[in-house]
Amino acid sequence: MLIIVGVILLSSLFIASAKGDNRPHILMIVMDDLGSHDLGIHGTGIQTPNSDALAETGIYLQNYYVLPYCSPTRAALLSGYYPLRLGVHCWIGTQSIAGLPLEYETMADMLKTKGGYKTHAVGKWHIGSGRWEQTPTFRGFDSFYGFYGGGEDYFKHMAFEGYDFRSDSKPNCGEGCSKIVDERGNYSTHVFTREAITVIEEYASPKEEEEETKEPLFLYLAFQAVHCPVQVPQEYVGPYKNKTEWTDMRKQYAGMLSAADQGIGNVTDALKSAGLWDDTLVIFTTDNGGPTDACCVTGASNYPKRGGKCSVWEGGTTGDGLISGPALKKMGFPTNIRFPHLFHVVDWLPTLADLLNIVPRGKDLDGKSQLESLMQGFATRDELFVGYSLAVFETGEWYGPAVRYRNWKIVQGSSGGPDKYDPKPKGSKKPLPGGLDNSTYLLFDLNTDPTEEANLADQYPFVLEIMIHKLKLYQKLYVPQQPDDDPN
């Protein structure tokens, strides 16, 4: 996850012609539970040359925020709205009826209907599958290959309630169309890489009965890696055998990440072989911080940040995000730089819409277009909603809400969730309304205290008052958590 120098004219010229042949192909890579101190670019010793190259040749986001766990981030990414409004405050269970509400336009819907894109999804879904209408090919994707739930065995593909691996081959592919596919024994990272390459090859070489298309490609590649369970073919662990200072879990985890990075390299190679790479934009995002203290701990690291997945500490709500690919420079963006300003996962949808000169259906998006900011280096946002978190396995209690404003961060309650100091802190049995008058608050200056050690609530009462007011404003947007069970 330098100072940007951009030219407004280049931006305007590209936007004016974006809906013509200059529309880029878009490869969106979503990593699962990636720690913010895991990619090789951070000096970790884990071999991720392909991801590192994307970061080093593109725009790496240094202040990139996501949500504390899977489903809320994916819902935010694909809708442009905070989960606060969507009722997706926690991860969605395998048999739940909850999901990204059907009335919301997804990024795939927008790119397909307004941008003229071919849209394909490979990998993990996890924003609703209780009804066919919630599944990917009903939410704007032309096809889907992967699993609907949140986590499973990498080889057996068994989740809590059974086998979860599907091929949905066309739009609105529900009953009678969606097929369970037998991938038992095949490592999911390899399967998703293979299927992503298949999408690219079939796009580049349409069947005889299909007309050659000029519609650009949107490929949403959501790896299962590096979510638990910690599983990987042992050849990927070999390079880390001599890391005597690492735990065995860290070595296995490093192998998982290297396998996924190899997959990213193979997919970009496929784009090159198909003649598509020079016109491709790559977006890379994690869905939350690494699970270092809670929620199925792996060998991830968020050093030096506090906390991890299932917390509203910085370790749980920030991570690696970047935009890269050869199309970046063609469109007038600066390259080889680090973007220091706030960027939230909800910003991707409006940024792409602005890039392509199309108008999202949703009104009052929480996301903000960062197009001009990425071009020129100034800040678009100075505030964001950090979220709520539920440590479902450790305490069964909620933490937050939390808000960031400029250099300040407020956390409602006495803890942001499990961390190395307190693995089972006191929370609440349900999400608490933001801005309660009788609550405890934590206030941090992230410029001087990025590890959230010093609570300044007593020292800065005026700042605290401002931040509590912001919590109250966000509370007005709050939609209760969706039920897991169908009342009918």
Disulfide bonds with the S-S distance in Angstrom:
Cys173-Cys177 1.94
Cys228-Cys296 1.92
Cys295-Cys310 1.81
